Each structure stands twice: as structure tokens, then as C-alpha cells.
């Protein structure tokens, strides 16, 4: 029994190690991918501020996008996202965000960003600001760019 356990442990370790090595990138490649995702996420925010959130959502989406919406069913696919975004031009309300954590999977073609968002909208008594967190999953495209495949967030109290 003890030999079987040791043999099982050795074989499992070899299999895990060999699979990980075949699919993983070097530390430099991983850091480069993280940097690319962080830069893309930041450009996504700037584009949203300049052109409106609905337009930015479409511009940075992968064709197989899933967009989670508070109190609504998810939107599946770029065509449905385009439909949902139609007619929602940039108004006086502005959403901005900043990634605080970015990571990449071992394959190097999927990663995520997590951060805080802030939504300012004019009201009768001046601007009202809402706060929240977001999670965005990114997929590397054939041309080397990154597009998001899953996006969603939630409301939170004002950050400390």
C-alpha cells in the first residue's frame, strides 16, 4: 500500500509538472501579458470616457462576449451586445475604472482584470457618484490584441 501511494505521488507529480511546463510561458512572457491586459483595460476606460460606455463595450468585446448586467439576464455574443448598445450615445453620465489586480493563465491566452469603478451622473442637487468593483476576463486575439470575453461588476460603498 505504501509503495502504491509513493508510486502514485511520483507519477502524479511528473504528469502535473510536464503538463504545466508544456503550457506555461516564461515569467517574462507572463509579465508582458499582464502588462498588455492592464494597458488594454486602461485604454478601454479612456475610450469609454471619450465615446460612451455602450460604444466602448462593443469596441473592446470579443465576438463571443458575455456581458453581465445588474438585475438583467446576461447578453451573449457581439450581435446581441450591439443591439443592446444601440442608441446609447455618450451622455452626461460617466463611468471610469481602474484595474487593481491583473493576472494571466498558464496558457497565456486568457487573463483577467479586477478593479474599482466610479459612475458619476448629474442630478438636481449636483453630481451623484456610485461605486463598485468589476471583473473582466480577457482573451488574446490572433492579431496579438486583447478583447474581453466576460465582463460584470457590482455596487459597493465608497472605497476607503
PyMOL commands that set and color helices and strands:
alter all, ss='L'
color gray80, all
select helices_A, chain A and resi 2-23+27-51+53-59+78-85
alter helices_A, ss='H'
color red, helices_A
select strands_A, chain A and resi 61-67+75-76+94-104+110-123+126-140+146-156
alter strands_A, ss='S'
color yellow, strands_A
deselect
rebuild
show_as cartoon
